[in-house]
Amino acid sequence: MLEIKNIDVFYGDVQVLWNLSFHVEEGEIVALIGANGAGKSTTLRAISGLLRPRTGGVYLNGQALHTQEPFRLIELGIAHVPEARRLFVEMSVEENLDMGSLRGEARTRREETRKLVFELFPRLKERRRQAAGTLSGGEQQMLAIGRGLMGLPKVVMFDEPSLGLAPILVRDIFEIIKRIRAEGKTVLIVEQNVRQTLAVADRAYVIENGKIGMEGTGKALLADDHVKTAYLGV
């Protein structure tokens, strides 16, 4: 479904990703794990069009994404839930959700999709008129996820969804990710909480210094000695 083929990605003259390749099949939860600065978030930005690979390409069901403008990727089926939420803090919950459904089919199905989001996140329905900046951290993360879902994506990419959340809310977020997959979405997740991420992932890739260092099922990588030592503190 989603293919990343031999991409080299730079920030200015500094290369961050080196000949990076991996794939995500329809209906999977796939995780990217690795140390801070390894290139995980850069990979998501390259997929969502915020960075252009200098070589290689990104494809969704065979269609090139790396030649498209970033706003077009929403219509093509890519949703990027960024690190630190990036909400419109002075706008209401409902207005933030509407910002995720401005074009095409997503606009025409807005009411239907909003109803689904409120079923996933009842607290957002309760606070639909409230300014996003006044929500708790967990509620803001729910809103960021909901806004991504409003675009009717095929693939939902999460960048550090548990960042800054209390442990009980972290468990909630991972349960929500599983529910999103159950709704027919494909999930690609970058997350520092390696143990819980691998527990829900069908497959995972370890990115080390901008390259794929290891890959395997979530269960297999949880049991791997290198992963235990480097990322789980065992």
VEXTIRO-625293 format. One record per residue (C-alpha): residue number from 0; residue in one letter; chain; x, y, z. Coordinates in steps of 0.1 Angstrom, whole numbers, plus 5000, padded with zeros to 4 digits. Example, Ala and Ser with C-alpha at 12.3 -4.5 7.8 and 13.67 -1.06 7.14 Angstrom:
<node 0; A; A; <5123; 4955; 5078>>
<node 1; S; A; <5137; 4989; 5071>>
# end
This chain:
<node 0; M; A; <5000; 5000; 5000>>
<node 1; L; A; <5025; 5026; 5012>>
<node 2; E; A; <5060; 5022; 4998>>
<node 3; I; A; <5091; 5043; 5007>>
<node 4; K; A; <5118; 5035; 4982>>
<node 5; N; A; <5155; 5044; 4986>>
<node 6; I; A; <5149; 5079; 4998>>
<node 7; D; A; <5177; 5103; 5007>>
<node 8; V; A; <5165; 5133; 5027>>
<node 9; F; A; <5184; 5165; 5037>>
<node 10; Y; A; <5179; 5195; 5059>>
<node 11; G; A; <5199; 5220; 5038>>
<node 12; D; A; <5233; 5204; 5032>>
<node 13; V; A; <5229; 5179; 5061>>
<node 14; Q; A; <5217; 5144; 5051>>
<node 15; V; A; <5194; 5128; 5076>>
<node 16; L; A; <5180; 5098; 5058>>
<node 17; W; A; <5202; 5074; 5037>>
<node 18; N; A; <5187; 5051; 5011>>
<node 19; L; A; <5157; 5044; 5033>>
<node 20; S; A; <5132; 5018; 5022>>
<node 21; F; A; <5103; 5002; 5039>>
<node 22; H; A; <5066; 4994; 5033>>
<node 23; V; A; <5033; 4994; 5051>>
<node 24; E; A; <5005; 4970; 5040>>
<node 25; E; A; <4968; 4979; 5041>>
<node 26; G; A; <4953; 4974; 5075>>
<node 27; E; A; <4986; 4972; 5094>>
<node 28; I; A; <4999; 4990; 5124>>
<node 29; V; A; <5036; 4996; 5116>>
<node 30; A; A; <5060; 5013; 5140>>
<node 31; L; A; <5092; 5033; 5135>>
<node 32; I; A; <5114; 5032; 5166>>
<node 33; G; A; <5149; 5045; 5173>>
<node 34; A; A; <5168; 5070; 5193>>
<node 35; N; A; <5162; 5107; 5193>>
<node 36; G; A; <5176; 5122; 5161>>
<node 37; A; A; <5177; 5089; 5142>>
<node 38; G; A; <5154; 5102; 5115>>
<node 39; K; A; <5119; 5089; 5125>>
<node 40; S; A; <5100; 5122; 5124>>
<node 41; T; A; <5120; 5132; 5092>>
<node 42; T; A; <5106; 5101; 5076>>
<node 43; L; A; <5070; 5111; 5083>>
<node 44; R; A; <5077; 5146; 5070>>
<node 45; A; A; <5090; 5131; 5038>>
<node 46; I; A; <5059; 5109; 5034>>
<node 47; S; A; <5036; 5138; 5040>>
<node 48; G; A; <5054; 5161; 5016>>
<node 49; L; A; <5068; 5186; 5041>>
<node 50; L; A; <5103; 5175; 5030>>
<node 51; R; A; <5112; 5164; 4995>>
<node 52; P; A; <5135; 5134; 4991>>
<node 53; R; A; <5165; 5143; 4970>>
<node 54; T; A; <5165; 5108; 4956>>
<node 55; G; A; <5141; 5079; 4957>>
<node 56; G; A; <5103; 5081; 4961>>
<node 57; V; A; <5072; 5076; 4982>>
<node 58; Y; A; <5042; 5058; 4967>>
<node 59; L; A; <5006; 5051; 4979>>
<node 60; N; A; <4990; 5022; 4959>>
<node 61; G; A; <5015; 5028; 4932>>
<node 62; Q; A; <5009; 5066; 4929>>
<node 63; A; A; <5038; 5089; 4935>>
<node 64; L; A; <5034; 5111; 4965>>
<node 65; H; A; <5068; 5128; 4964>>
<node 66; T; A; <5059; 5149; 4934>>
<node 67; Q; A; <5027; 5162; 4949>>
<node 68; E; A; <5021; 5194; 4969>>
<node 69; P; A; <5015; 5187; 5006>>
<node 70; F; A; <4979; 5198; 5006>>
<node 71; R; A; <4971; 5173; 4978>>
<node 72; L; A; <4983; 5144; 4999>>
<node 73; I; A; <4953; 5148; 5023>>
<node 74; E; A; <4929; 5142; 4993>>
<node 75; L; A; <4951; 5112; 4983>>
<node 76; G; A; <4946; 5096; 5017>>
<node 77; I; A; <4975; 5106; 5040>>
<node 78; A; A; <4968; 5121; 5074>>
<node 79; H; A; <4998; 5133; 5096>>
<node 80; V; A; <4991; 5138; 5133>>
<node 81; P; A; <5021; 5159; 5142>>
<node 82; E; A; <5042; 5160; 5173>>
<node 83; A; A; <5030; 5185; 5199>>
<node 84; R; A; <4995; 5186; 5184>>
<node 85; R; A; <4998; 5219; 5164>>
<node 86; L; A; <4961; 5229; 5170>>
<node 87; F; A; <4945; 5262; 5162>>
<node 88; V; A; <4943; 5271; 5199>>
<node 89; E; A; <4919; 5301; 5197>>
<node 90; M; A; <4894; 5281; 5176>>
<node 91; S; A; <4868; 5258; 5191>>
<node 92; V; A; <4870; 5220; 5191>>
<node 93; E; A; <4844; 5218; 5163>>
<node 94; E; A; <4862; 5245; 5142>>
<node 95; N; A; <4895; 5226; 5145>>
<node 96; L; A; <4878; 5194; 5133>>
<node 97; D; A; <4863; 5213; 5104>>
<node 98; M; A; <4898; 5224; 5094>>
<node 99; G; A; <4906; 5187; 5087>>
<node 100; S; A; <4878; 5185; 5061>>
<node 101; L; A; <4880; 5214; 5038>>
<node 102; R; A; <4881; 5198; 5004>>
<node 103; G; A; <4865; 5171; 4982>>
<node 104; E; A; <4847; 5141; 4997>>
<node 105; A; A; <4859; 5150; 5032>>
<node 106; R; A; <4839; 5183; 5030>>
<node 107; T; A; <4807; 5166; 5018>>
<node 108; R; A; <4809; 5139; 5044>>
<node 109; R; A; <4819; 5163; 5073>>
<node 110; E; A; <4788; 5157; 5095>>
<node 111; E; A; <4791; 5119; 5092>>
<node 112; T; A; <4828; 5119; 5100>>
<node 113; R; A; <4824; 5143; 5129>>
<node 114; K; A; <4798; 5120; 5144>>
<node 115; L; A; <4824; 5091; 5142>>
<node 116; V; A; <4850; 5113; 5158>>
<node 117; F; A; <4827; 5121; 5186>>
<node 118; E; A; <4819; 5084; 5191>>
<node 119; L; A; <4856; 5078; 5194>>
<node 120; F; A; <4862; 5108; 5217>>
<node 121; P; A; <4830; 5116; 5238>>
<node 122; R; A; <4849; 5142; 5257>>
<node 123; L; A; <4854; 5162; 5225>>
<node 124; K; A; <4816; 5162; 5219>>
<node 125; E; A; <4811; 5176; 5254>>
<node 126; R; A; <4837; 5203; 5247>>
<node 127; R; A; <4828; 5210; 5211>>
<node 128; R; A; <4823; 5248; 5217>>
<node 129; Q; A; <4854; 5251; 5239>>
<node 130; A; A; <4886; 5267; 5226>>
<node 131; A; A; <4912; 5241; 5218>>
<node 132; G; A; <4939; 5260; 5238>>
<node 133; T; A; <4919; 5255; 5270>>
<node 134; L; A; <4917; 5216; 5267>>
<node 135; S; A; <4939; 5193; 5288>>
<node 136; G; A; <4969; 5177; 5271>>
<node 137; G; A; <4951; 5144; 5266>>
<node 138; E; A; <4921; 5162; 5252>>
<node 139; Q; A; <4943; 5181; 5228>>
<node 140; Q; A; <4959; 5149; 5216>>
<node 141; M; A; <4924; 5135; 5210>>
<node 142; L; A; <4915; 5166; 5190>>
<node 143; A; A; <4946; 5163; 5169>>
<node 144; I; A; <4938; 5127; 5161>>
<node 145; G; A; <4902; 5136; 5154>>
<node 146; R; A; <4912; 5164; 5130>>
<node 147; G; A; <4934; 5139; 5111>>
<node 148; L; A; <4904; 5115; 5108>>
<node 149; M; A; <4882; 5142; 5094>>
<node 150; G; A; <4901; 5141; 5061>>
<node 151; L; A; <4889; 5105; 5055>>
<node 152; P; A; <4925; 5091; 5053>>
<node 153; K; A; <4936; 5057; 5041>>
<node 154; V; A; <4969; 5060; 5062>>
<node 155; V; A; <4971; 5078; 5095>>
<node 156; M; A; <5006; 5087; 5106>>
<node 157; F; A; <5012; 5095; 5143>>
<node 158; D; A; <5043; 5114; 5155>>
<node 159; E; A; <5049; 5108; 5193>>
<node 160; P; A; <5012; 5106; 5202>>
<node 161; S; A; <5019; 5099; 5239>>
<node 162; L; A; <5043; 5129; 5243>>
<node 163; G; A; <5037; 5147; 5276>>
<node 164; L; A; <5007; 5126; 5286>>
<node 165; A; A; <5001; 5109; 5320>>
<node 166; P; A; <5005; 5070; 5319>>
<node 167; I; A; <4968; 5064; 5321>>
<node 168; L; A; <4962; 5086; 5291>>
<node 169; V; A; <4990; 5069; 5272>>
<node 170; R; A; <4971; 5036; 5276>>
<node 171; D; A; <4940; 5053; 5262>>
<node 172; I; A; <4958; 5067; 5232>>
<node 173; F; A; <4971; 5032; 5223>>
<node 174; E; A; <4937; 5018; 5226>>
<node 175; I; A; <4924; 5045; 5203>>
<node 176; I; A; <4951; 5037; 5178>>
<node 177; K; A; <4939; 5000; 5178>>
<node 178; R; A; <4903; 5012; 5173>>
<node 179; I; A; <4913; 5034; 5144>>
<node 180; R; A; <4928; 5004; 5127>>
<node 181; A; A; <4896; 4984; 5134>>
<node 182; E; A; <4877; 5012; 5115>>
<node 183; G; A; <4897; 5002; 5084>>
<node 184; K; A; <4926; 5026; 5086>>
<node 185; T; A; <4963; 5018; 5081>>
<node 186; V; A; <4986; 5032; 5108>>
<node 187; L; A; <5022; 5043; 5108>>
<node 188; I; A; <5035; 5054; 5142>>
<node 189; V; A; <5066; 5070; 5155>>
<node 190; E; A; <5068; 5068; 5193>>
<node 191; Q; A; <5094; 5069; 5221>>
<node 192; N; A; <5073; 5046; 5242>>
<node 193; V; A; <5088; 5015; 5226>>
<node 194; R; A; <5074; 4988; 5248>>
<node 195; Q; A; <5037; 4998; 5243>>
<node 196; T; A; <5043; 5006; 5206>>
<node 197; L; A; <5057; 4972; 5198>>
<node 198; A; A; <5030; 4956; 5218>>
<node 199; V; A; <5003; 4970; 5194>>
<node 200; A; A; <5024; 4970; 5161>>
<node 201; D; A; <5020; 4942; 5136>>
<node 202; R; A; <5055; 4950; 5123>>
<node 203; A; A; <5082; 4975; 5132>>
<node 204; Y; A; <5114; 4990; 5118>>
<node 205; V; A; <5144; 5003; 5138>>
<node 206; I; A; <5159; 5034; 5124>>
<node 207; E; A; <5195; 5040; 5134>>
<node 208; N; A; <5215; 5070; 5120>>
<node 209; G; A; <5191; 5075; 5092>>
<node 210; K; A; <5190; 5039; 5080>>
<node 211; I; A; <5169; 5009; 5086>>
<node 212; G; A; <5189; 4988; 5112>>
<node 213; M; A; <5164; 4961; 5119>>
<node 214; E; A; <5129; 4950; 5111>>
<node 215; G; A; <5104; 4924; 5123>>
<node 216; T; A; <5071; 4918; 5139>>
<node 217; G; A; <5064; 4938; 5170>>
<node 218; K; A; <5065; 4906; 5191>>
<node 219; A; A; <5099; 4896; 5177>>
<node 220; L; A; <5115; 4929; 5183>>
<node 221; L; A; <5102; 4931; 5219>>
<node 222; A; A; <5121; 4899; 5225>>
<node 223; D; A; <5153; 4910; 5206>>
<node 224; D; A; <5183; 4915; 5229>>
<node 225; H; A; <5195; 4945; 5210>>
<node 226; V; A; <5161; 4962; 5212>>
<node 227; K; A; <5159; 4954; 5249>>
<node 228; T; A; <5193; 4969; 5257>>
<node 229; A; A; <5191; 4999; 5234>>
<node 230; Y; A; <5154; 5009; 5237>>
<node 231; L; A; <5138; 4991; 5266>>
<node 232; G; A; <5165; 4996; 5293>>
<node 233; V; A; <5167; 4959; 5300>>
# end
